[in-house]
Amino acid sequence: MEFDVNALRSLSTVVSFVCFIGVVVWAFSRKNSAEFEQAANLPFEQD
């Protein structure tokens, strides 16, 4: 099977989109919300 340039571009677009959706799902996961909340408050903590 031979890929032309357009097929390679399409494949890379689909792979990039799947990775993007994975990052979005990970970022908005309830499992990570406590860790992100703690990281968001780091600048406000006193030494």
Phi and psi in degrees as a GROMACS rama.xvg file:
@    title "Ramachandran Plot"
@    xaxis  label "Phi"
@    yaxis  label "Psi"
@TYPE xy
-110.621  128.628  GLU-2
-95.3784  136.117  PHE-3
-95.4571  178.593  ASP-4
-62.7433  -38.8904  VAL-5
-67.2109  -36.0492  ASN-6
-67.487  -39.4454  ALA-7
-65.4546  -40.4337  LEU-8
-63.5285  -42.934  ARG-9
-63.8375  -43.2685  SER-10
-62.5079  -43.0433  LEU-11
-67.1751  -33.5302  SER-12
-65.9112  -43.7291  THR-13
-65.7088  -43.1396  VAL-14
-63.4726  -42.3468  VAL-15
-63.4829  -40.9833  SER-16
-65.1817  -41.6174  PHE-17
-63.3229  -41.5509  VAL-18
-63.3739  -41.6804  CYS-19
-60.981  -45.4589  PHE-20
-62.8102  -38.7826  ILE-21
-61.8334  -41.8831  GLY-22
-66.6589  -40.8439  VAL-23
-63.9009  -43.7414  VAL-24
-63.1886  -42.5187  VAL-25
-63.6762  -42.7297  TRP-26
-66.8001  -34.8292  ALA-27
-99.4418  11.8144  PHE-28
-69.1547  136.306  SER-29
-65.3859  -26.2637  ARG-30
-63.2334  -31.5035  LYS-31
-95.4788  -2.9504  ASN-32
-63.893  -37.6714  SER-33
-65.4702  -41.8309  ALA-34
-65.8112  -40.3584  GLU-35
-69.2703  -35.5038  PHE-36
-64.3466  -42.1376  GLU-37
-63.6988  -42.7441  GLN-38
-66.3794  -33.4296  ALA-39
-68.6708  -28.0349  ALA-40
-90.8521  -2.57345  ASN-41
-56.9821  -41.2674  LEU-42
-64.9625  -19.5784  PRO-43
-94.0519  -5.3456  PHE-44
-79.4002  141.583  GLU-45
-92.0269  145.806  GLN-46
